[in-house]
Every structure is written in C-alpha cells, then in structure tokens.
C-alpha cells in the first residue's frame, strides 16, 4: 500500500506493509510537480494508494494519474469516511487534522491534545469521548522563515538546519543574524505553545502519560524548548492512513 499525505508545502509518501511503515519519501515546495510525483510512485511496486490531501489541485492530479497508470486510489474524506465525531465546522476542517486525531485515538488512548508543526502550526483537541473538538491554527515555522527571507538585509533563503548559532541554548541576547533567527523561531514558537498548553491543558485532563502528541516536520527544532511532557509521533497522519487502509479502505477501481 502507498500512503500519500499532501500538505501545503510538502507531499509525504510512504510504503506500508500491514500496519508498518517501511519506506518514506518527501517532496517540498517547487519539487512537488506532477512529473516528480509520478517518478516517486514509479519506484513503488504496489498500485494501491490511500491519500490524505488539503490541496485540491494535487488531489485532482493524483486522481488523474491513477486513471492513467491504473492505480487503485482511495481519498480520505471522499472514498474513506474518517471514523471520528467532528465538532468542528466540517466545511472548514482539513482532512489531515481529522486523520491525525483518528490516529491519535487509536495509537494513544489517552491523547487529548495534538500539536502539529507543519506547513501551519496547529493545536488540536480531543474530548474524553474521543471527539475531534477543533483547535487553533498558527503560522508555521517554514512560512515564518519565508516571510523573513523577504526582508532586504536577511538571507534570501533561511534554513534552520543550516544555521549554527553560537549560543542556541544560552540566555544571552542574540548578537548575530543566524542566532537571532534561530532562537527567535525556536524560543518564540516554544513560548507561544507553552503558554497555550498552560492555558488549555488543565481543562483537558493531561495528567496521564501520552496525552499530548507532537508531530510535523519542524517539531524537532521546538521540542527541546517545550516546558511539558509530550510524545513525538512524526508519522502520525501516515500511520492514520495505514490504519484506515487496513480497517476501512475499499480500494476503488481506476476511474
């Protein structure tokens, strides 16, 4: 089974054997062309695909490609109903948030809060009845860095992974651009998230272990600065697709 998680800035591919994810590949930014997608899919022997997408034109392109290449495709929210009660406005909710909440319910029975450091930063909540309650949408780390890169005196491309701040863990005020950006983002986002968790976690009963789940490609930069216990699950949505495929998918014929 091939799993595809389509976000606003990245597309993540995975191969699943049963409930295990055994291979992952990603495309970012301008690299996410239809030709690049087709090339990645050609490297998988399977022809069954399960998709979670928040980008309609990519969803349409994948469906067209499936018809062309005779792939069997199921799309979360369309061909597969996400088995979770949603209290959020259903016209506005992203399938990735629902699939993530469903996966958290299955993998972590005490999960109550999901923080996703992806294209956007989302803080979502699950009720005691395992309902998806909704949550907050904040700027993502990547989008924040892209805004900074538009400033005249700053580098045109800013990548946290390429920065080597001289005192990233220091309490000293930053004194060079790399350190200013690195600590501004990592400490700034962590202070924001710490404050939100302090405000809302007591209402969600987070005394149990594994009640706060963290996911998303930029989670690693912020996690060391968080002031609460949390479980890192970087493949939450892809694992959710694996479970959906195993339990509920009826892989459609090419159309």
Residue frames as qw, qx, qy, qz and C-alpha x, y, z in Angstrom:
[[0.000, 0.888, 0.460, 0.000, 0.00, 0.00, 0.00],
 [0.385, 0.261, -0.014, 0.885, 1.23, 3.50, -0.86],
 [0.215, -0.793, -0.474, 0.316, 0.27, 6.31, 1.51],
 [0.341, 0.395, 0.139, 0.842, 0.35, 9.97, 0.44],
 [0.242, -0.751, -0.429, 0.440, -0.03, 12.93, 2.79],
 [0.359, 0.532, 0.268, 0.718, -0.42, 16.14, 0.75],
 [0.281, -0.701, -0.335, 0.563, 0.24, 19.35, 2.68],
 [0.255, 0.948, 0.122, -0.148, 0.51, 22.95, 1.55],
 [0.072, 0.864, -0.479, -0.137, 4.31, 22.92, 1.29],
 [0.088, -0.409, 0.906, 0.070, 5.23, 19.21, 1.24],
 [0.879, 0.048, -0.228, -0.416, 4.00, 15.87, -0.02],
 [0.316, -0.465, 0.808, -0.174, 4.94, 12.83, 2.04],
 [0.800, 0.172, -0.466, -0.336, 4.91, 9.34, 0.57],
 [0.390, -0.427, 0.772, -0.263, 5.17, 6.08, 2.47],
 [0.613, 0.088, -0.733, -0.282, 5.01, 2.37, 1.81],
 [0.594, -0.350, 0.483, -0.540, 3.08, 0.26, 4.27],
 [0.470, 0.072, -0.873, -0.107, 3.30, -3.47, 4.90],
 [0.424, -0.520, -0.726, 0.153, 0.31, -4.26, 7.01],
 [0.272, -0.935, -0.228, -0.002, 0.37, -1.64, 9.75],
 [0.619, -0.479, 0.162, 0.602, 4.11, -0.98, 9.44],
 [0.374, 0.917, -0.082, -0.108, 5.56, 1.95, 7.52],
 [0.865, -0.165, 0.267, 0.391, 8.71, 0.70, 5.87],
 [0.498, 0.148, 0.300, 0.800, 9.71, 3.48, 3.49],
 [0.053, 0.877, 0.340, -0.337, 9.18, 7.25, 3.34],
 [0.445, 0.190, 0.310, 0.818, 9.93, 9.92, 0.75],
 [0.023, 0.795, 0.381, -0.472, 9.07, 13.62, 0.62],
 [0.387, 0.480, 0.320, 0.720, 8.78, 16.40, -1.93],
 [0.203, -0.659, -0.338, 0.641, 8.96, 20.02, -0.87],
 [0.058, 0.661, -0.074, -0.745, 7.97, 23.28, -2.50],
 [0.498, 0.597, -0.309, -0.547, 8.52, 23.53, -6.25],
 [0.013, 0.309, -0.939, -0.153, 9.74, 19.96, -6.34],
 [0.426, 0.247, 0.796, -0.352, 6.17, 18.75, -5.90],
 [0.422, 0.352, -0.393, -0.737, 5.36, 18.69, -9.64],
 [0.907, 0.130, 0.135, -0.378, 3.19, 16.02, -11.23],
 [0.714, 0.506, -0.481, 0.061, 6.26, 14.66, -13.02],
 [0.049, 0.481, -0.743, 0.463, 8.13, 14.38, -9.73],
 [0.687, -0.133, 0.459, -0.548, 5.14, 12.67, -8.09],
 [0.912, 0.309, -0.121, -0.242, 4.90, 10.19, -10.97],
 [0.483, 0.548, -0.647, 0.221, 8.61, 9.43, -10.69],
 [0.258, -0.368, 0.725, -0.522, 8.31, 8.65, -6.98],
 [0.815, 0.048, 0.311, -0.487, 5.26, 6.45, -7.47],
 [0.793, 0.449, -0.388, -0.139, 7.06, 4.52, -10.20],
 [0.210, 0.493, -0.777, 0.329, 9.54, 3.40, -7.55],
 [0.529, -0.134, 0.650, -0.529, 6.85, 1.54, -5.62],
 [0.052, 0.006, -0.952, -0.301, 5.75, -1.93, -6.68],
 [0.159, 0.471, 0.792, -0.355, 2.25, -1.53, -5.19],
 [0.008, 0.319, 0.468, 0.824, -0.61, 0.06, -7.07],
 [0.351, -0.726, -0.589, -0.044, -2.98, 0.67, -4.14],
 [0.244, 0.279, -0.184, 0.910, -2.90, 4.29, -2.93],
 [0.299, -0.769, -0.551, 0.125, -4.55, 6.00, 0.05],
 [0.304, 0.411, 0.016, 0.859, -4.40, 9.80, 0.04],
 [0.244, -0.785, -0.431, 0.371, -4.93, 12.50, 2.65],
 [0.399, 0.288, 0.231, 0.839, -4.84, 15.91, 0.99],
 [0.050, -0.753, -0.378, 0.536, -5.53, 19.55, 1.82],
 [0.002, 0.482, -0.385, -0.787, -4.59, 20.77, -1.68],
 [0.719, 0.433, 0.400, -0.369, -7.47, 20.21, -4.14],
 [0.577, 0.698, -0.324, -0.272, -5.46, 20.58, -7.35],
 [0.021, 0.467, -0.883, 0.031, -2.93, 17.98, -6.16],
 [0.566, 0.102, 0.740, -0.350, -5.80, 15.68, -5.22],
 [0.710, 0.594, 0.107, -0.364, -7.23, 16.07, -8.72],
 [0.351, 0.689, -0.615, -0.155, -3.81, 15.47, -10.28],
 [0.245, -0.287, 0.912, -0.159, -3.33, 12.28, -8.27],
 [0.679, 0.318, 0.552, -0.365, -6.76, 11.03, -9.33],
 [0.627, 0.698, -0.183, -0.294, -5.92, 11.73, -12.98],
 [0.129, 0.596, -0.792, -0.021, -2.57, 10.00, -12.61],
 [0.497, -0.076, 0.819, -0.276, -4.29, 7.00, -11.01],
 [0.756, 0.500, 0.260, -0.333, -6.58, 6.70, -14.04],
 [0.471, 0.745, -0.440, -0.171, -3.63, 6.98, -16.41],
 [0.141, 0.505, -0.841, 0.132, -1.42, 4.46, -14.60],
 [0.750, -0.202, -0.565, -0.280, -4.21, 2.11, -13.47],
 [0.133, 0.154, -0.728, 0.654, -3.55, 2.74, -9.80],
 [0.424, -0.607, -0.655, -0.149, -6.32, 1.94, -7.33],
 [0.164, 0.266, -0.296, 0.903, -6.84, 5.07, -5.25],
 [0.371, -0.708, -0.601, 0.006, -8.88, 5.95, -2.15],
 [0.147, 0.486, -0.144, 0.849, -9.06, 9.52, -0.87],
 [0.249, -0.334, -0.712, 0.565, -9.64, 10.19, 2.83],
 [0.166, 0.399, 0.281, -0.857, -12.85, 12.11, 3.37],
 [0.528, 0.329, -0.336, -0.707, -14.21, 11.14, -0.05],
 [0.702, 0.116, -0.665, -0.226, -13.74, 7.41, -0.58],
 [0.547, -0.178, -0.722, 0.385, -12.98, 6.70, 3.08],
 [0.382, -0.806, -0.146, -0.428, -15.03, 8.27, 5.85],
 [0.244, 0.385, -0.651, 0.608, -12.86, 9.22, 8.83],
 [0.598, -0.479, -0.633, -0.109, -14.42, 7.35, 11.79],
 [0.325, -0.203, -0.473, 0.793, -14.32, 10.16, 14.33],
 [0.024, -0.854, -0.519, 0.037, -17.05, 12.52, 15.52],
 [0.391, 0.198, 0.059, 0.897, -16.17, 16.03, 14.36],
 [0.126, -0.780, -0.495, 0.362, -17.45, 19.03, 16.33],
 [0.195, -0.416, 0.248, 0.853, -15.59, 21.48, 14.09],
 [0.554, 0.610, 0.021, -0.566, -17.19, 23.12, 11.06],
 [0.796, 0.062, 0.571, 0.193, -17.00, 20.22, 8.58],
 [0.573, 0.792, 0.153, 0.143, -16.70, 22.60, 5.62],
 [0.050, 0.931, -0.331, 0.144, -13.54, 24.09, 7.09],
 [0.717, -0.522, 0.461, 0.037, -11.72, 21.16, 8.66],
 [0.352, 0.620, -0.668, -0.214, -8.60, 19.81, 6.94],
 [0.946, -0.013, -0.280, -0.164, -8.52, 16.06, 6.41],
 [0.541, 0.354, -0.605, 0.464, -5.02, 15.93, 7.86],
 [0.242, -0.378, 0.493, -0.745, -6.35, 17.21, 11.20],
 [0.851, -0.124, 0.066, -0.505, -9.12, 14.60, 11.26],
 [0.881, 0.212, -0.416, 0.077, -6.81, 11.76, 10.21],
 [0.282, 0.433, -0.609, 0.603, -4.28, 12.86, 12.84],
 [0.500, -0.320, 0.397, -0.700, -6.95, 12.91, 15.57],
 [0.943, 0.017, -0.132, -0.306, -8.23, 9.50, 14.48],
 [0.719, 0.331, -0.538, 0.290, -4.68, 8.08, 14.54],
 [0.018, -0.435, 0.579, -0.689, -4.05, 9.56, 17.99],
 [0.751, -0.235, 0.177, -0.591, -7.25, 7.94, 19.29],
 [0.961, 0.114, -0.239, -0.083, -6.12, 4.54, 18.05],
 [0.670, 0.357, -0.472, 0.449, -2.42, 4.73, 18.92],
 [0.191, 0.131, -0.546, 0.805, -2.64, 6.72, 22.17],
 [0.288, -0.579, -0.750, -0.140, -5.92, 6.08, 24.04],
 [0.327, -0.692, -0.390, 0.513, -5.28, 8.97, 26.46],
 [0.335, 0.139, 0.257, 0.896, -4.47, 11.51, 23.74],
 [0.015, 0.793, 0.519, -0.320, -6.19, 14.83, 24.32],
 [0.110, 0.903, -0.120, -0.397, -4.01, 17.40, 22.52],
 [0.797, 0.234, 0.334, 0.445, -2.20, 17.18, 19.16],
 [0.033, -0.870, 0.168, 0.463, 0.38, 19.79, 18.18],
 [0.795, 0.369, 0.354, 0.325, 1.46, 19.71, 14.54],
 [0.172, -0.745, 0.261, 0.589, 4.49, 21.74, 13.47],
 [0.619, 0.308, 0.612, 0.384, 3.89, 21.50, 9.75],
 [0.261, 0.488, 0.362, 0.750, 3.00, 23.96, 6.97],
 [0.341, -0.689, 0.019, -0.639, 0.90, 25.64, 9.65],
 [0.127, 0.125, -0.831, 0.528, 1.24, 25.08, 13.36],
 [0.596, -0.397, -0.372, -0.590, -1.98, 23.56, 14.68],
 [0.077, -0.147, 0.806, -0.569, -3.05, 22.80, 18.23],
 [0.596, -0.192, -0.519, -0.583, -6.00, 20.40, 18.20],
 [0.351, -0.247, 0.665, -0.611, -8.10, 18.92, 20.99],
 [0.498, -0.122, -0.815, -0.270, -9.79, 15.56, 21.53],
 [0.576, -0.467, 0.150, -0.654, -12.60, 15.16, 24.07],
 [0.409, -0.278, 0.818, -0.295, -12.97, 12.40, 26.66],
 [0.787, 0.325, 0.424, -0.308, -15.49, 10.86, 24.28],
 [0.554, -0.107, 0.610, 0.556, -12.74, 10.79, 21.60],
 [0.402, 0.834, 0.377, 0.026, -14.43, 13.52, 19.55],
 [0.489, 0.173, 0.120, 0.846, -12.44, 15.93, 17.45],
 [0.117, -0.784, -0.444, 0.418, -13.23, 19.28, 19.05],
 [0.368, 0.883, 0.074, 0.280, -11.19, 21.56, 16.80],
 [0.689, -0.416, -0.040, 0.592, -8.34, 23.84, 17.76],
 [0.034, -0.891, 0.095, 0.442, -6.03, 26.66, 16.78],
 [0.771, 0.451, 0.187, 0.409, -4.19, 27.44, 13.55],
 [0.292, -0.851, 0.168, 0.403, -0.98, 29.47, 13.80],
 [0.470, 0.771, -0.404, -0.148, 1.74, 30.34, 11.28],
 [0.981, -0.025, -0.034, 0.192, 4.12, 27.52, 10.55],
 [0.544, -0.616, 0.278, 0.497, 7.85, 27.74, 11.19],
 [0.545, 0.146, 0.547, 0.618, 8.60, 27.36, 7.48],
 [0.174, 0.805, 0.434, 0.364, 6.15, 30.07, 6.43],
 [0.346, -0.915, -0.033, 0.205, 7.56, 32.39, 9.09],
 [0.579, -0.382, 0.405, 0.595, 11.06, 31.86, 7.74],
 [0.434, 0.454, 0.547, 0.553, 9.87, 32.57, 4.19],
 [0.045, -0.958, -0.262, -0.112, 8.46, 35.91, 5.34],
 [0.488, -0.756, 0.198, 0.388, 11.79, 36.74, 6.99],
 [0.630, -0.017, 0.503, 0.592, 13.63, 35.85, 3.78],
 [0.305, 0.770, 0.423, 0.369, 11.77, 38.68, 2.01],
 [0.290, -0.922, -0.013, 0.257, 13.49, 41.26, 4.21],
 [0.516, 0.822, -0.216, 0.106, 16.21, 43.12, 2.32],
 [0.026, -0.758, 0.608, -0.235, 19.03, 42.68, 4.86],
 [0.716, -0.266, 0.614, -0.201, 18.43, 39.00, 5.57],
 [0.203, -0.200, 0.877, 0.386, 19.45, 35.90, 3.57],
 [0.529, 0.142, -0.358, -0.756, 17.15, 35.11, 0.64],
 [0.805, -0.128, -0.536, -0.221, 16.79, 31.51, 1.81],
 [0.277, -0.539, 0.595, -0.527, 16.70, 30.73, 5.50],
 [0.822, -0.080, -0.547, -0.133, 17.01, 27.12, 6.67],
 [0.608, -0.699, 0.268, -0.265, 17.16, 26.31, 10.38],
 [0.974, -0.102, 0.132, 0.154, 19.08, 23.11, 9.66],
 [0.683, 0.494, -0.061, 0.535, 21.88, 25.11, 8.02],
 [0.142, -0.865, 0.177, -0.448, 22.32, 27.54, 10.90],
 [0.728, -0.085, -0.510, 0.451, 24.99, 27.09, 13.51],
 [0.257, -0.886, -0.031, -0.385, 24.04, 29.60, 16.21],
 [0.346, 0.484, -0.613, 0.520, 26.89, 30.35, 18.59],
 [0.060, -0.072, 0.751, -0.654, 24.76, 30.05, 21.72],
 [0.437, -0.274, -0.616, -0.596, 21.46, 28.41, 20.86],
 [0.598, -0.489, -0.632, 0.053, 20.82, 27.30, 24.44],
 [0.337, -0.020, -0.352, 0.873, 22.11, 30.45, 26.09],
 [0.069, -0.814, -0.537, 0.210, 20.04, 33.09, 27.86],
 [0.269, -0.406, 0.163, 0.858, 22.29, 35.75, 26.37],
 [0.471, 0.728, 0.166, -0.469, 20.65, 38.16, 23.94],
 [0.802, 0.323, 0.367, 0.343, 21.49, 37.06, 20.34],
 [0.163, -0.785, 0.206, 0.560, 24.28, 39.06, 18.66],
 [0.042, -0.274, 0.698, 0.660, 24.36, 37.78, 15.08],
 [0.575, 0.139, -0.254, -0.765, 21.72, 37.14, 12.42],
 [0.553, 0.022, -0.819, -0.152, 21.81, 33.35, 12.45],
 [0.207, -0.149, -0.804, 0.537, 21.42, 33.22, 16.21],
 [0.297, 0.151, 0.210, -0.919, 18.72, 35.89, 16.16],
 [0.638, 0.090, -0.428, -0.633, 16.63, 33.95, 13.65],
 [0.519, 0.010, -0.853, 0.047, 17.29, 30.50, 15.09],
 [0.157, -0.194, -0.740, 0.625, 16.49, 31.46, 18.67],
 [0.350, 0.111, 0.046, -0.929, 13.73, 33.82, 17.62],
 [0.662, 0.015, -0.530, -0.530, 11.93, 30.95, 15.92],
 [0.569, -0.073, -0.808, 0.137, 12.70, 28.06, 18.27],
 [0.158, -0.186, -0.634, 0.734, 12.25, 30.00, 21.51],
 [0.328, 0.056, -0.028, -0.943, 9.46, 32.20, 20.15],
 [0.645, -0.091, -0.575, -0.495, 7.33, 29.28, 18.99],
 [0.502, -0.149, -0.801, 0.288, 8.01, 27.31, 22.16],
 [0.020, 0.105, 0.453, -0.885, 6.99, 30.24, 24.39],
 [0.505, 0.012, -0.224, -0.833, 3.77, 30.58, 22.39],
 [0.686, -0.096, -0.679, -0.243, 2.96, 26.86, 22.58],
 [0.344, -0.071, -0.748, 0.563, 3.96, 26.63, 26.26],
 [0.223, 0.047, 0.284, -0.931, 1.52, 29.44, 27.06],
 [0.640, -0.021, -0.382, -0.667, -1.30, 27.75, 25.12],
 [0.631, -0.086, -0.769, 0.056, -0.73, 24.42, 26.83],
 [0.151, -0.049, -0.627, 0.763, -0.60, 26.11, 30.25],
 [0.400, 0.036, 0.073, -0.913, -3.95, 27.73, 29.50],
 [0.747, 0.071, -0.288, -0.596, -5.79, 24.77, 27.97],
 [0.468, 0.176, -0.862, 0.085, -4.14, 21.58, 29.27],
 [0.145, -0.021, 0.752, -0.643, -5.73, 21.77, 32.77],
 [0.639, 0.207, 0.128, -0.730, -9.15, 21.77, 31.08],
 [0.737, 0.318, -0.498, -0.328, -8.24, 18.64, 29.11],
 [0.862, -0.395, 0.280, -0.153, -7.01, 16.49, 31.98],
 [0.664, 0.608, -0.428, 0.076, -3.47, 15.84, 30.79],
 [0.516, -0.639, 0.539, -0.187, -2.19, 14.06, 33.89],
 [0.940, 0.062, 0.334, 0.040, -2.00, 10.72, 32.08],
 [0.382, -0.416, 0.579, 0.588, 1.09, 9.90, 30.06],
 [0.226, 0.102, 0.741, 0.624, 0.97, 10.37, 26.31],
 [0.200, 0.736, 0.585, -0.277, -1.90, 12.84, 26.37],
 [0.201, 0.870, -0.136, -0.429, -0.05, 15.46, 24.32],
 [0.801, 0.178, 0.447, 0.356, 1.13, 14.24, 20.92],
 [0.036, 0.798, -0.247, -0.549, 3.54, 16.24, 18.78],
 [0.745, 0.292, 0.516, 0.307, 4.03, 15.74, 15.06],
 [0.346, 0.935, 0.049, -0.062, 5.14, 17.64, 11.96],
 [0.801, 0.390, -0.095, 0.443, 8.42, 18.13, 10.13],
 [0.184, 0.673, -0.275, 0.661, 9.56, 21.13, 12.19],
 [0.738, -0.630, -0.166, -0.177, 8.80, 19.60, 15.60],
 [0.847, -0.082, -0.222, 0.475, 12.43, 18.72, 16.28],
 [0.318, 0.453, -0.128, 0.823, 13.53, 22.36, 16.37],
 [0.369, -0.583, 0.034, -0.723, 10.98, 23.33, 19.01],
 [0.831, -0.351, -0.419, -0.104, 10.62, 20.26, 21.22],
 [0.619, -0.007, -0.475, 0.625, 13.79, 20.84, 23.30],
 [0.027, 0.207, -0.209, 0.955, 12.31, 24.17, 24.42],
 [0.556, -0.456, -0.429, -0.547, 8.87, 22.93, 25.41],
 [0.139, -0.389, 0.625, -0.663, 8.01, 23.01, 29.08],
 [0.783, -0.080, 0.315, -0.530, 5.70, 20.00, 29.24],
 [0.439, -0.157, 0.874, 0.137, 5.82, 16.25, 28.65],
 [0.681, 0.493, -0.054, -0.538, 4.81, 15.14, 25.19],
 [0.745, -0.007, 0.637, 0.195, 5.14, 12.17, 22.86],
 [0.174, 0.569, -0.461, -0.658, 6.77, 12.73, 19.47],
 [0.667, 0.284, 0.688, 0.024, 4.97, 10.92, 16.64],
 [0.025, -0.473, 0.385, 0.792, 6.43, 12.27, 13.40],
 [0.127, -0.017, -0.818, -0.561, 4.39, 9.96, 11.14],
 [0.326, 0.237, 0.664, -0.630, 1.01, 10.49, 12.79],
 [0.607, 0.450, -0.016, -0.655, -1.02, 11.19, 9.63],
 [0.466, 0.383, -0.745, -0.285, 0.70, 8.47, 7.60],
 [0.007, 0.023, -0.958, 0.286, 0.06, 5.96, 10.39],
 [0.473, 0.325, 0.439, -0.691, -3.55, 7.10, 10.43],
 [0.607, 0.445, -0.370, -0.545, -3.79, 6.35, 6.71],
 [0.249, 0.251, -0.935, -0.008, -2.28, 2.92, 7.33],
 [0.224, 0.159, 0.823, -0.497, -4.95, 2.13, 9.92],
 [0.555, 0.439, 0.128, -0.695, -7.71, 3.47, 7.67],
 [0.497, 0.413, -0.648, -0.403, -6.46, 1.38, 4.76],
 [0.127, 0.119, -0.972, 0.158, -6.33, -1.73, 6.93],
 [0.199, 0.274, 0.777, -0.531, -9.74, -1.26, 8.54],
 [0.378, 0.624, 0.416, -0.542, -11.92, 0.72, 6.21],
 [0.171, 0.523, -0.460, -0.697, -10.48, 1.23, 2.73],
 [0.752, 0.367, 0.547, -0.012, -12.28, -0.31, -0.16],
 [0.237, -0.418, 0.462, 0.745, -9.70, 0.45, -2.82],
 [0.600, 0.613, 0.218, -0.466, -11.68, 1.66, -5.78],
 [0.744, 0.301, 0.448, 0.393, -11.20, 0.55, -9.34],
 [0.287, -0.177, 0.230, 0.913, -9.33, 3.04, -11.53],
 [0.243, 0.770, 0.585, -0.076, -11.72, 5.76, -12.70]]
